Amino acid sequence: MADPINPGDDAAPGTPGTGEDVCRRCNGSGQIDGGECPICGGTGTVIEGIGGG
């Protein structure tokens, strides 16, 4: 089964041209106000496009 895409992800994990980065909302903790971060889905990381162009 494929990894879920969280609201803060630009693409699915493993997509060419992307990389993992620390979630800016929860600073990598996966938690906000004692609950799961809604941006990273509690993982503490997001998938972002890399490079430019």
mmCIF entry with sequence, helices, sheets and N, C-alpha, C, O atoms, coordinates in Angstrom:
data_MODEL
# 
_entry.id   MODEL 
# 
_entity.id                         1 
_entity.type                       polymer 
_entity.pdbx_number_of_molecules   1 
# 
_entity_poly.entity_id                      1 
_entity_poly.type                           'polypeptide(L)' 
_entity_poly.nstd_linkage                   no 
_entity_poly.nstd_monomer                   no 
_entity_poly.pdbx_seq_one_letter_code       MADPINPGDDAAPGTPGTGEDVCRRCNGSGQIDGGECPICGGTGTVIEGIGGG 
_entity_poly.pdbx_seq_one_letter_code_can   MADPINPGDDAAPGTPGTGEDVCRRCNGSGQIDGGECPICGGTGTVIEGIGGG 
_entity_poly.pdbx_strand_id                 A 
# 
loop_
_entity_poly_seq.entity_id 
_entity_poly_seq.num 
_entity_poly_seq.mon_id 
_entity_poly_seq.hetero 
1 1  MET n 
1 2  ALA n 
1 3  ASP n 
1 4  PRO n 
1 5  ILE n 
1 6  ASN n 
1 7  PRO n 
1 8  GLY n 
1 9  ASP n 
1 10 ASP n 
1 11 ALA n 
1 12 ALA n 
1 13 PRO n 
1 14 GLY n 
1 15 THR n 
1 16 PRO n 
1 17 GLY n 
1 18 THR n 
1 19 GLY n 
1 20 GLU n 
1 21 ASP n 
1 22 VAL n 
1 23 CYS n 
1 24 ARG n 
1 25 ARG n 
1 26 CYS n 
1 27 ASN n 
1 28 GLY n 
1 29 SER n 
1 30 GLY n 
1 31 GLN n 
1 32 ILE n 
1 33 ASP n 
1 34 GLY n 
1 35 GLY n 
1 36 GLU n 
1 37 CYS n 
1 38 PRO n 
1 39 ILE n 
1 40 CYS n 
1 41 GLY n 
1 42 GLY n 
1 43 THR n 
1 44 GLY n 
1 45 THR n 
1 46 VAL n 
1 47 ILE n 
1 48 GLU n 
1 49 GLY n 
1 50 ILE n 
1 51 GLY n 
1 52 GLY n 
1 53 GLY n 
# 
_struct_asym.id          A 
_struct_asym.entity_id   1 
# 
loop_
_struct_sheet.id 
_struct_sheet.type 
_struct_sheet.number_strands 
_struct_sheet.details 
AA1 ? 2 ? 
AA2 ? 2 ? 
# 
loop_
_struct_sheet_order.sheet_id 
_struct_sheet_order.range_id_1 
_struct_sheet_order.range_id_2 
_struct_sheet_order.offset 
_struct_sheet_order.sense 
AA1 1 2 ? anti-parallel 
AA2 1 2 ? anti-parallel 
# 
loop_
_struct_sheet_range.sheet_id 
_struct_sheet_range.id 
_struct_sheet_range.beg_label_comp_id 
_struct_sheet_range.beg_label_asym_id 
_struct_sheet_range.beg_label_seq_id 
_struct_sheet_range.pdbx_beg_PDB_ins_code 
_struct_sheet_range.end_label_comp_id 
_struct_sheet_range.end_label_asym_id 
_struct_sheet_range.end_label_seq_id 
_struct_sheet_range.pdbx_end_PDB_ins_code 
_struct_sheet_range.beg_auth_comp_id 
_struct_sheet_range.beg_auth_asym_id 
_struct_sheet_range.beg_auth_seq_id 
_struct_sheet_range.end_auth_comp_id 
_struct_sheet_range.end_auth_asym_id 
_struct_sheet_range.end_auth_seq_id 
AA1 1 THR A 18 ? VAL A 22 ? THR A 18 VAL A 22 
AA1 2 THR A 45 ? GLY A 49 ? THR A 45 GLY A 49 
AA2 1 GLN A 31 ? ILE A 32 ? GLN A 31 ILE A 32 
AA2 2 GLY A 35 ? GLU A 36 ? GLY A 35 GLU A 36 
# 
loop_
_atom_site.group_PDB 
_atom_site.id 
_atom_site.type_symbol 
_atom_site.label_atom_id 
_atom_site.label_alt_id 
_atom_site.label_comp_id 
_atom_site.label_asym_id 
_atom_site.label_entity_id 
_atom_site.label_seq_id 
_atom_site.pdbx_PDB_ins_code 
_atom_site.Cartn_x 
_atom_site.Cartn_y 
_atom_site.Cartn_z 
_atom_site.occupancy 
_atom_site.B_iso_or_equiv 
_atom_site.pdbx_formal_charge 
_atom_site.auth_seq_id 
_atom_site.auth_comp_id 
_atom_site.auth_asym_id 
_atom_site.auth_atom_id 
_atom_site.pdbx_PDB_model_num 
ATOM 1   N N  . MET A 1 1  ? 0.849  -1.189 0.000   1.00 0.00 ? 1  MET A N  1 
ATOM 2   C CA . MET A 1 1  ? 0.000  0.000  0.000   1.00 0.00 ? 1  MET A CA 1 
ATOM 3   C C  . MET A 1 1  ? 0.887  1.242  0.000   1.00 0.00 ? 1  MET A C  1 
ATOM 4   O O  . MET A 1 1  ? 1.912  1.267  0.681   1.00 0.00 ? 1  MET A O  1 
ATOM 5   N N  . ALA A 1 2  ? 0.514  2.251  -0.739  1.00 0.00 ? 2  ALA A N  1 
ATOM 6   C CA . ALA A 1 2  ? 1.280  3.496  -0.859  1.00 0.00 ? 2  ALA A CA 1 
ATOM 7   C C  . ALA A 1 2  ? 1.182  4.305  0.429   1.00 0.00 ? 2  ALA A C  1 
ATOM 8   O O  . ALA A 1 2  ? 0.190  4.232  1.154   1.00 0.00 ? 2  ALA A O  1 
ATOM 9   N N  . ASP A 1 3  ? 2.237  5.079  0.697   1.00 0.00 ? 3  ASP A N  1 
ATOM 10  C CA . ASP A 1 3  ? 2.224  5.963  1.858   1.00 0.00 ? 3  ASP A CA 1 
ATOM 11  C C  . ASP A 1 3  ? 1.176  7.045  1.631   1.00 0.00 ? 3  ASP A C  1 
ATOM 12  O O  . ASP A 1 3  ? 0.998  7.513  0.506   1.00 0.00 ? 3  ASP A O  1 
ATOM 13  N N  . PRO A 1 4  ? 0.477  7.447  2.699   1.00 0.00 ? 4  PRO A N  1 
ATOM 14  C CA . PRO A 1 4  ? -0.539 8.499  2.534   1.00 0.00 ? 4  PRO A CA 1 
ATOM 15  C C  . PRO A 1 4  ? 0.104  9.850  2.260   1.00 0.00 ? 4  PRO A C  1 
ATOM 16  O O  . PRO A 1 4  ? 1.234  10.117 2.669   1.00 0.00 ? 4  PRO A O  1 
ATOM 17  N N  . ILE A 1 5  ? -0.635 10.686 1.566   1.00 0.00 ? 5  ILE A N  1 
ATOM 18  C CA . ILE A 1 5  ? -0.203 12.057 1.315   1.00 0.00 ? 5  ILE A CA 1 
ATOM 19  C C  . ILE A 1 5  ? -0.880 12.937 2.359   1.00 0.00 ? 5  ILE A C  1 
ATOM 20  O O  . ILE A 1 5  ? -2.104 12.931 2.494   1.00 0.00 ? 5  ILE A O  1 
ATOM 21  N N  . ASN A 1 6  ? -0.069 13.692 3.093   1.00 0.00 ? 6  ASN A N  1 
ATOM 22  C CA . ASN A 1 6  ? -0.593 14.590 4.114   1.00 0.00 ? 6  ASN A CA 1 
ATOM 23  C C  . ASN A 1 6  ? -0.818 15.972 3.522   1.00 0.00 ? 6  ASN A C  1 
ATOM 24  O O  . ASN A 1 6  ? -0.257 16.276 2.469   1.00 0.00 ? 6  ASN A O  1 
ATOM 25  N N  . PRO A 1 7  ? -1.627 16.829 4.165   1.00 0.00 ? 7  PRO A N  1 
ATOM 26  C CA . PRO A 1 7  ? -1.914 18.153 3.619   1.00 0.00 ? 7  PRO A CA 1 
ATOM 27  C C  . PRO A 1 7  ? -0.677 18.992 3.305   1.00 0.00 ? 7  PRO A C  1 
ATOM 28  O O  . PRO A 1 7  ? -0.712 19.799 2.377   1.00 0.00 ? 7  PRO A O  1 
ATOM 29  N N  . GLY A 1 8  ? 0.397  18.825 4.042   1.00 0.00 ? 8  GLY A N  1 
ATOM 30  C CA . GLY A 1 8  ? 1.605  19.615 3.819   1.00 0.00 ? 8  GLY A CA 1 
ATOM 31  C C  . GLY A 1 8  ? 2.525  19.060 2.743   1.00 0.00 ? 8  GLY A C  1 
ATOM 32  O O  . GLY A 1 8  ? 3.524  19.692 2.400   1.00 0.00 ? 8  GLY A O  1 
ATOM 33  N N  . ASP A 1 9  ? 2.201  17.874 2.198   1.00 0.00 ? 9  ASP A N  1 
ATOM 34  C CA . ASP A 1 9  ? 3.041  17.259 1.178   1.00 0.00 ? 9  ASP A CA 1 
ATOM 35  C C  . ASP A 1 9  ? 2.765  17.855 -0.200  1.00 0.00 ? 9  ASP A C  1 
ATOM 36  O O  . ASP A 1 9  ? 1.615  18.100 -0.565  1.00 0.00 ? 9  ASP A O  1 
ATOM 37  N N  . ASP A 1 10 ? 3.850  18.088 -0.968  1.00 0.00 ? 10 ASP A N  1 
ATOM 38  C CA . ASP A 1 10 ? 3.712  18.540 -2.349  1.00 0.00 ? 10 ASP A CA 1 
ATOM 39  C C  . ASP A 1 10 ? 3.427  17.358 -3.276  1.00 0.00 ? 10 ASP A C  1 
ATOM 40  O O  . ASP A 1 10 ? 2.825  17.528 -4.336  1.00 0.00 ? 10 ASP A O  1 
ATOM 41  N N  . ALA A 1 11 ? 3.861  16.161 -2.873  1.00 0.00 ? 11 ALA A N  1 
ATOM 42  C CA . ALA A 1 11 ? 3.712  14.966 -3.703  1.00 0.00 ? 11 ALA A CA 1 
ATOM 43  C C  . ALA A 1 11 ? 3.805  13.738 -2.815  1.00 0.00 ? 11 ALA A C  1 
ATOM 44  O O  . ALA A 1 11 ? 4.100  13.847 -1.625  1.00 0.00 ? 11 ALA A O  1 
ATOM 45  N N  . ALA A 1 12 ? 3.557  12.579 -3.386  1.00 0.00 ? 12 ALA A N  1 
ATOM 46  C CA . ALA A 1 12 ? 3.665  11.322 -2.656  1.00 0.00 ? 12 ALA A CA 1 
ATOM 47  C C  . ALA A 1 12 ? 5.134  11.018 -2.357  1.00 0.00 ? 12 ALA A C  1 
ATOM 48  O O  . ALA A 1 12 ? 6.012  11.376 -3.142  1.00 0.00 ? 12 ALA A O  1 
ATOM 49  N N  . PRO A 1 13 ? 5.405  10.361 -1.229  1.00 0.00 ? 13 PRO A N  1 
ATOM 50  C CA . PRO A 1 13 ? 6.783  9.968  -0.927  1.00 0.00 ? 13 PRO A CA 1 
ATOM 51  C C  . PRO A 1 13 ? 7.393  9.149  -2.063  1.00 0.00 ? 13 PRO A C  1 
ATOM 52  O O  . PRO A 1 13 ? 6.735  8.282  -2.637  1.00 0.00 ? 13 PRO A O  1 
ATOM 53  N N  . GLY A 1 14 ? 8.657  9.432  -2.380  1.00 0.00 ? 14 GLY A N  1 
ATOM 54  C CA . GLY A 1 14 ? 9.357  8.703  -3.430  1.00 0.00 ? 14 GLY A CA 1 
ATOM 55  C C  . GLY A 1 14 ? 9.198  9.291  -4.817  1.00 0.00 ? 14 GLY A C  1 
ATOM 56  O O  . GLY A 1 14 ? 9.800  8.790  -5.767  1.00 0.00 ? 14 GLY A O  1 
ATOM 57  N N  . THR A 1 15 ? 8.398  10.346 -4.958  1.00 0.00 ? 15 THR A N  1 
ATOM 58  C CA . THR A 1 15 ? 8.216  10.982 -6.252  1.00 0.00 ? 15 THR A CA 1 
ATOM 59  C C  . THR A 1 15 ? 9.532  11.635 -6.684  1.00 0.00 ? 15 THR A C  1 
ATOM 60  O O  . THR A 1 15 ? 10.125 12.382 -5.906  1.00 0.00 ? 15 THR A O  1 
ATOM 61  N N  . PRO A 1 16 ? 9.997  11.369 -7.903  1.00 0.00 ? 16 PRO A N  1 
ATOM 62  C CA . PRO A 1 16 ? 11.237 12.010 -8.368  1.00 0.00 ? 16 PRO A CA 1 
ATOM 63  C C  . PRO A 1 16 ? 11.146 13.533 -8.274  1.00 0.00 ? 16 PRO A C  1 
ATOM 64  O O  . PRO A 1 16 ? 10.104 14.121 -8.563  1.00 0.00 ? 16 PRO A O  1 
ATOM 65  N N  . GLY A 1 17 ? 12.241 14.159 -7.871  1.00 0.00 ? 17 GLY A N  1 
ATOM 66  C CA . GLY A 1 17 ? 12.280 15.611 -7.754  1.00 0.00 ? 17 GLY A CA 1 
ATOM 67  C C  . GLY A 1 17 ? 11.740 16.128 -6.435  1.00 0.00 ? 17 GLY A C  1 
ATOM 68  O O  . GLY A 1 17 ? 11.519 17.329 -6.283  1.00 0.00 ? 17 GLY A O  1 
ATOM 69  N N  . THR A 1 18 ? 11.523 15.221 -5.464  1.00 0.00 ? 18 THR A N  1 
ATOM 70  C CA . THR A 1 18 ? 11.046 15.633 -4.152  1.00 0.00 ? 18 THR A CA 1 
ATOM 71  C C  . THR A 1 18 ? 11.976 15.112 -3.070  1.00 0.00 ? 18 THR A C  1 
ATOM 72  O O  . THR A 1 18 ? 12.801 14.232 -3.314  1.00 0.00 ? 18 THR A O  1 
ATOM 73  N N  . GLY A 1 19 ? 11.835 15.661 -1.885  1.00 0.00 ? 19 GLY A N  1 
ATOM 74  C CA . GLY A 1 19 ? 12.607 15.218 -0.740  1.00 0.00 ? 19 GLY A CA 1 
ATOM 75  C C  . GLY A 1 19 ? 11.850 15.482 0.543   1.00 0.00 ? 19 GLY A C  1 
ATOM 76  O O  . GLY A 1 19 ? 10.878 16.236 0.566   1.00 0.00 ? 19 GLY A O  1 
ATOM 77  N N  . GLU A 1 20 ? 12.305 14.856 1.602   1.00 0.00 ? 20 GLU A N  1 
ATOM 78  C CA . GLU A 1 20 ? 11.673 14.992 2.904   1.00 0.00 ? 20 GLU A CA 1 
ATOM 79  C C  . GLU A 1 20 ? 12.262 16.199 3.632   1.00 0.00 ? 20 GLU A C  1 
ATOM 80  O O  . GLU A 1 20 ? 13.468 16.437 3.573   1.00 0.00 ? 20 GLU A O  1 
ATOM 81  N N  . ASP A 1 21 ? 11.405 16.959 4.319   1.00 0.00 ? 21 ASP A N  1 
ATOM 82  C CA . ASP A 1 21 ? 11.849 18.117 5.086   1.00 0.00 ? 21 ASP A CA 1 
ATOM 83  C C  . ASP A 1 21 ? 11.076 18.139 6.401   1.00 0.00 ? 21 ASP A C  1 
ATOM 84  O O  . ASP A 1 21 ? 10.013 17.527 6.514   1.00 0.00 ? 21 ASP A O  1 
ATOM 85  N N  . VAL A 1 22 ? 11.603 18.831 7.375   1.00 0.00 ? 22 VAL A N  1 
ATOM 86  C CA . VAL A 1 22 ? 10.947 18.978 8.673   1.00 0.00 ? 22 VAL A CA 1 
ATOM 87  C C  . VAL A 1 22 ? 9.696  19.842 8.507   1.00 0.00 ? 22 VAL A C  1 
ATOM 88  O O  . VAL A 1 22 ? 9.730  20.877 7.842   1.00 0.00 ? 22 VAL A O  1 
ATOM 89  N N  . CYS A 1 23 ? 8.615  19.414 9.107   1.00 0.00 ? 23 CYS A N  1 
ATOM 90  C CA . CYS A 1 23 ? 7.368  20.176 9.076   1.00 0.00 ? 23 CYS A CA 1 
ATOM 91  C C  . CYS A 1 23 ? 7.576  21.503 9.794   1.00 0.00 ? 23 CYS A C  1 
ATOM 92  O O  . CYS A 1 23 ? 8.027  21.529 10.939  1.00 0.00 ? 23 CYS A O  1 
ATOM 93  N N  . ARG A 1 24 ? 7.251  22.595 9.127   1.00 0.00 ? 24 ARG A N  1 
ATOM 94  C CA . ARG A 1 24 ? 7.432  23.929 9.709   1.00 0.00 ? 24 ARG A CA 1 
ATOM 95  C C  . ARG A 1 24 ? 6.386  24.248 10.771  1.00 0.00 ? 24 ARG A C  1 
ATOM 96  O O  . ARG A 1 24 ? 6.634  25.065 11.657  1.00 0.00 ? 24 ARG A O  1 
ATOM 97  N N  . ARG A 1 25 ? 5.243  23.623 10.692  1.00 0.00 ? 25 ARG A N  1 
ATOM 98  C CA . ARG A 1 25 ? 4.161  23.915 11.641  1.00 0.00 ? 25 ARG A CA 1 
ATOM 99  C C  . ARG A 1 25 ? 4.474  23.367 13.031  1.00 0.00 ? 25 ARG A C  1 
ATOM 100 O O  . ARG A 1 25 ? 4.296  24.065 14.030  1.00 0.00 ? 25 ARG A O  1 
ATOM 101 N N  . CYS A 1 26 ? 4.942  22.111 13.097  1.00 0.00 ? 26 CYS A N  1 
ATOM 102 C CA . CYS A 1 26 ? 5.203  21.490 14.399  1.00 0.00 ? 26 CYS A CA 1 
ATOM 103 C C  . CYS A 1 26 ? 6.698  21.371 14.707  1.00 0.00 ? 26 CYS A C  1 
ATOM 104 O O  . CYS A 1 26 ? 7.079  20.818 15.739  1.00 0.00 ? 26 CYS A O  1 
ATOM 105 N N  . ASN A 1 27 ? 7.541  21.888 13.816  1.00 0.00 ? 27 ASN A N  1 
ATOM 106 C CA . ASN A 1 27 ? 8.998  21.823 13.973  1.00 0.00 ? 27 ASN A CA 1 
ATOM 107 C C  . ASN A 1 27 ? 9.521  20.399 14.114  1.00 0.00 ? 27 ASN A C  1 
ATOM 108 O O  . ASN A 1 27 ? 10.508 20.156 14.809  1.00 0.00 ? 27 ASN A O  1 
ATOM 109 N N  . GLY A 1 28 ? 8.849  19.460 13.450  1.00 0.00 ? 28 GLY A N  1 
ATOM 110 C CA . GLY A 1 28 ? 9.313  18.083 13.431  1.00 0.00 ? 28 GLY A CA 1 
ATOM 111 C C  . GLY A 1 28 ? 8.833  17.213 14.573  1.00 0.00 ? 28 GLY A C  1 
ATOM 112 O O  . GLY A 1 28 ? 9.195  16.039 14.639  1.00 0.00 ? 28 GLY A O  1 
ATOM 113 N N  . SER A 1 29 ? 8.030  17.752 15.472  1.00 0.00 ? 29 SER A N  1 
ATOM 114 C CA . SER A 1 29 ? 7.557  16.959 16.619  1.00 0.00 ? 29 SER A CA 1 
ATOM 115 C C  . SER A 1 29 ? 6.372  16.067 16.253  1.00 0.00 ? 29 SER A C  1 
ATOM 116 O O  . SER A 1 29 ? 6.152  15.037 16.890  1.00 0.00 ? 29 SER A O  1 
ATOM 117 N N  . GLY A 1 30 ? 5.611  16.456 15.234  1.00 0.00 ? 30 GLY A N  1 
ATOM 118 C CA . GLY A 1 30 ? 4.408  15.702 14.868  1.00 0.00 ? 30 GLY A CA 1 
ATOM 119 C C  . GLY A 1 30 ? 3.209  16.037 15.737  1.00 0.00 ? 30 GLY A C  1 
ATOM 120 O O  . GLY A 1 30 ? 2.123  15.494 15.533  1.00 0.00 ? 30 GLY A O  1 
ATOM 121 N N  . GLN A 1 31 ? 3.398  16.935 16.714  1.00 0.00 ? 31 GLN A N  1 
ATOM 122 C CA . GLN A 1 31 ? 2.327  17.269 17.649  1.00 0.00 ? 31 GLN A CA 1 
ATOM 123 C C  . GLN A 1 31 ? 2.088  18.786 17.692  1.00 0.00 ? 31 GLN A C  1 
ATOM 124 O O  . GLN A 1 31 ? 3.029  19.577 17.628  1.00 0.00 ? 31 GLN A O  1 
ATOM 125 N N  . ILE A 1 32 ? 0.823  19.167 17.801  1.00 0.00 ? 32 ILE A N  1 
ATOM 126 C CA . ILE A 1 32 ? 0.420  20.563 17.984  1.00 0.00 ? 32 ILE A CA 1 
ATOM 127 C C  . ILE A 1 32 ? -0.617 20.567 19.107  1.00 0.00 ? 32 ILE A C  1 
ATOM 128 O O  . ILE A 1 32 ? -1.628 19.870 19.020  1.00 0.00 ? 32 ILE A O  1 
ATOM 129 N N  . ASP A 1 33 ? -0.376 21.329 20.134  1.00 0.00 ? 33 ASP A N  1 
ATOM 130 C CA . ASP A 1 33 ? -1.321 21.461 21.256  1.00 0.00 ? 33 ASP A CA 1 
ATOM 131 C C  . ASP A 1 33 ? -1.792 20.108 21.782  1.00 0.00 ? 33 ASP A C  1 
ATOM 132 O O  . ASP A 1 33 ? -2.973 19.932 22.078  1.00 0.00 ? 33 ASP A O  1 
ATOM 133 N N  . GLY A 1 34 ? -0.871 19.154 21.898  1.00 0.00 ? 34 GLY A N  1 
ATOM 134 C CA . GLY A 1 34 ? -1.195 17.845 22.454  1.00 0.00 ? 34 GLY A CA 1 
ATOM 135 C C  . GLY A 1 34 ? -1.878 16.891 21.494  1.00 0.00 ? 34 GLY A C  1 
ATOM 136 O O  . GLY A 1 34 ? -2.254 15.788 21.891  1.00 0.00 ? 34 GLY A O  1 
ATOM 137 N N  . GLY A 1 35 ? -2.046 17.284 20.249  1.00 0.00 ? 35 GLY A N  1 
ATOM 138 C CA . GLY A 1 35 ? -2.665 16.420 19.252  1.00 0.00 ? 35 GLY A CA 1 
ATOM 139 C C  . GLY A 1 35 ? -1.798 16.296 18.021  1.00 0.00 ? 35 GLY A C  1 
ATOM 140 O O  . GLY A 1 35 ? -0.767 16.958 17.902  1.00 0.00 ? 35 GLY A O  1 
ATOM 141 N N  . GLU A 1 36 ? -2.220 15.447 17.110  1.00 0.00 ? 36 GLU A N  1 
ATOM 142 C CA . GLU A 1 36 ? -1.483 15.224 15.864  1.00 0.00 ? 36 GLU A CA 1 
ATOM 143 C C  . GLU A 1 36 ? -1.464 16.482 15.005  1.00 0.00 ? 36 GLU A C  1 
ATOM 144 O O  . GLU A 1 36 ? -2.494 17.133 14.828  1.00 0.00 ? 36 GLU A O  1 
ATOM 145 N N  . CYS A 1 37 ? -0.292 16.824 14.469  1.00 0.00 ? 37 CYS A N  1 
ATOM 146 C CA . CYS A 1 37 ? -0.169 17.979 13.580  1.00 0.00 ? 37 CYS A CA 1 
ATOM 147 C C  . CYS A 1 37 ? -0.997 17.742 12.319  1.00 0.00 ? 37 CYS A C  1 
ATOM 148 O O  . CYS A 1 37 ? -0.844 16.708 11.669  1.00 0.00 ? 37 CYS A O  1 
ATOM 149 N N  . PRO A 1 38 ? -1.871 18.684 11.963  1.00 0.00 ? 38 PRO A N  1 
ATOM 150 C CA . PRO A 1 38 ? -2.714 18.503 10.782  1.00 0.00 ? 38 PRO A CA 1 
ATOM 151 C C  . PRO A 1 38 ? -1.954 18.658 9.463   1.00 0.00 ? 38 PRO A C  1 
ATOM 152 O O  . PRO A 1 38 ? -2.452 18.238 8.419   1.00 0.00 ? 38 PRO A O  1 
ATOM 153 N N  . ILE A 1 39 ? -0.775 19.246 9.492   1.00 0.00 ? 39 ILE A N  1 
ATOM 154 C CA . ILE A 1 39 ? -0.023 19.471 8.265   1.00 0.00 ? 39 ILE A CA 1 
ATOM 155 C C  . ILE A 1 39 ? 0.764  18.227 7.857   1.00 0.00 ? 39 ILE A C  1 
ATOM 156 O O  . ILE A 1 39 ? 0.735  17.823 6.695   1.00 0.00 ? 39 ILE A O  1 
ATOM 157 N N  . CYS A 1 40 ? 1.468  17.622 8.815   1.00 0.00 ? 40 CYS A N  1 
ATOM 158 C CA . CYS A 1 40 ? 2.305  16.456 8.496   1.00 0.00 ? 40 CYS A CA 1 
ATOM 159 C C  . CYS A 1 40 ? 1.651  15.134 8.870   1.00 0.00 ? 40 CYS A C  1 
ATOM 160 O O  . CYS A 1 40 ? 2.225  14.074 8.625   1.00 0.00 ? 40 CYS A O  1 
ATOM 161 N N  . GLY A 1 41 ? 0.471  15.178 9.454   1.00 0.00 ? 41 GLY A N  1 
ATOM 162 C CA . GLY A 1 41 ? -0.209 13.953 9.836   1.00 0.00 ? 41 GLY A CA 1 
ATOM 163 C C  . GLY A 1 41 ? 0.469  13.230 10.986  1.00 0.00 ? 41 GLY A C  1 
ATOM 164 O O  . GLY A 1 41 ? 0.291  12.023 11.150  1.00 0.00 ? 41 GLY A O  1 
ATOM 165 N N  . GLY A 1 42 ? 1.246  13.953 11.784  1.00 0.00 ? 42 GLY A N  1 
ATOM 166 C CA . GLY A 1 42 ? 1.908  13.369 12.942  1.00 0.00 ? 42 GLY A CA 1 
ATOM 167 C C  . GLY A 1 42 ? 3.264  12.766 12.653  1.00 0.00 ? 42 GLY A C  1 
ATOM 168 O O  . GLY A 1 42 ? 3.887  12.194 13.548  1.00 0.00 ? 42 GLY A O  1 
ATOM 169 N N  . THR A 1 43 ? 3.738  12.880 11.417  1.00 0.00 ? 43 THR A N  1 
ATOM 170 C CA . THR A 1 43 ? 5.031  12.291 11.061  1.00 0.00 ? 43 THR A CA 1 
ATOM 171 C C  . THR A 1 43 ? 6.201  13.205 11.405  1.00 0.00 ? 43 THR A C  1 
ATOM 172 O O  . THR A 1 43 ? 7.317  12.728 11.606  1.00 0.00 ? 43 THR A O  1 
ATOM 173 N N  . GLY A 1 44 ? 5.961  14.510 11.474  1.00 0.00 ? 44 GLY A N  1 
ATOM 174 C CA . GLY A 1 44 ? 7.034  15.470 11.728  1.00 0.00 ? 44 GLY A CA 1 
ATOM 175 C C  . GLY A 1 44 ? 7.779  15.880 10.471  1.00 0.00 ? 44 GLY A C  1 
ATOM 176 O O  . GLY A 1 44 ? 8.667  16.731 10.520  1.00 0.00 ? 44 GLY A O  1 
ATOM 177 N N  . THR A 1 45 ? 7.419  15.274 9.337   1.00 0.00 ? 45 THR A N  1 
ATOM 178 C CA . THR A 1 45 ? 8.071  15.614 8.072   1.00 0.00 ? 45 THR A CA 1 
ATOM 179 C C  . THR A 1 45 ? 7.033  15.816 6.972   1.00 0.00 ? 45 THR A C  1 
ATOM 180 O O  . THR A 1 45 ? 5.915  15.306 7.052   1.00 0.00 ? 45 THR A O  1 
ATOM 181 N N  . VAL A 1 46 ? 7.422  16.566 5.947   1.00 0.00 ? 46 VAL A N  1 
ATOM 182 C CA . VAL A 1 46 ? 6.601  16.768 4.766   1.00 0.00 ? 46 VAL A CA 1 
ATOM 183 C C  . VAL A 1 46 ? 7.449  16.471 3.532   1.00 0.00 ? 46 VAL A C  1 
ATOM 184 O O  . VAL A 1 46 ? 8.677  16.532 3.590   1.00 0.00 ? 46 VAL A O  1 
ATOM 185 N N  . ILE A 1 47 ? 6.808  16.157 2.439   1.00 0.00 ? 47 ILE A N  1 
ATOM 186 C CA . ILE A 1 47 ? 7.486  15.913 1.155   1.00 0.00 ? 47 ILE A CA 1 
ATOM 187 C C  . ILE A 1 47 ? 7.383  17.185 0.330   1.00 0.00 ? 47 ILE A C  1 
ATOM 188 O O  . ILE A 1 47 ? 6.285  17.675 0.065   1.00 0.00 ? 47 ILE A O  1 
ATOM 189 N N  . GLU A 1 48 ? 8.543  17.724 -0.077  1.00 0.00 ? 48 GLU A N  1 
ATOM 190 C CA . GLU A 1 48 ? 8.566  18.984 -0.831  1.00 0.00 ? 48 GLU A CA 1 
ATOM 191 C C  . GLU A 1 48 ? 9.334  18.817 -2.127  1.00 0.00 ? 48 GLU A C  1 
ATOM 192 O O  . GLU A 1 48 ? 10.233 17.982 -2.234  1.00 0.00 ? 48 GLU A O  1 
ATOM 193 N N  . GLY A 1 49 ? 8.966  19.624 -3.108  1.00 0.00 ? 49 GLY A N  1 
ATOM 194 C CA . GLY A 1 49 ? 9.703  19.660 -4.353  1.00 0.00 ? 49 GLY A CA 1 
ATOM 195 C C  . GLY A 1 49 ? 11.088 20.241 -4.110  1.00 0.00 ? 49 GLY A C  1 
ATOM 196 O O  . GLY A 1 49 ? 11.243 21.172 -3.320  1.00 0.00 ? 49 GLY A O  1 
ATOM 197 N N  . ILE A 1 50 ? 12.094 19.698 -4.785  1.00 0.00 ? 50 ILE A N  1 
ATOM 198 C CA . ILE A 1 50 ? 13.451 20.209 -4.646  1.00 0.00 ? 50 ILE A CA 1 
ATOM 199 C C  . ILE A 1 50 ? 13.927 20.728 -6.003  1.00 0.00 ? 50 ILE A C  1 
ATOM 200 O O  . ILE A 1 50 ? 13.346 20.424 -7.044  1.00 0.00 ? 50 ILE A O  1 
ATOM 201 N N  . GLY A 1 51 ? 14.962 21.491 -5.961  1.00 0.00 ? 51 GLY A N  1 
ATOM 202 C CA . GLY A 1 51 ? 15.505 22.043 -7.202  1.00 0.00 ? 51 GLY A CA 1 
ATOM 203 C C  . GLY A 1 51 ? 14.810 23.335 -7.552  1.00 0.00 ? 51 GLY A C  1 
ATOM 204 O O  . GLY A 1 51 ? 14.251 24.003 -6.682  1.00 0.00 ? 51 GLY A O  1 
ATOM 205 N N  . GLY A 1 52 ? 14.843 23.673 -8.766  1.00 0.00 ? 52 GLY A N  1 
ATOM 206 C CA . GLY A 1 52 ? 14.215 24.903 -9.226  1.00 0.00 ? 52 GLY A CA 1 
ATOM 207 C C  . GLY A 1 52 ? 14.037 24.848 -10.721 1.00 0.00 ? 52 GLY A C  1 
ATOM 208 O O  . GLY A 1 52 ? 14.212 23.818 -11.371 1.00 0.00 ? 52 GLY A O  1 
ATOM 209 N N  . GLY A 1 53 ? 13.695 25.958 -11.211 1.00 0.00 ? 53 GLY A N  1 
ATOM 210 C CA . GLY A 1 53 ? 13.601 25.923 -12.645 1.00 0.00 ? 53 GLY A CA 1 
ATOM 211 C C  . GLY A 1 53 ? 12.500 26.664 -13.133 1.00 0.00 ? 53 GLY A C  1 
ATOM 212 O O  . GLY A 1 53 ? 12.287 26.728 -14.344 1.00 0.00 ? 53 GLY A O  1 
# 
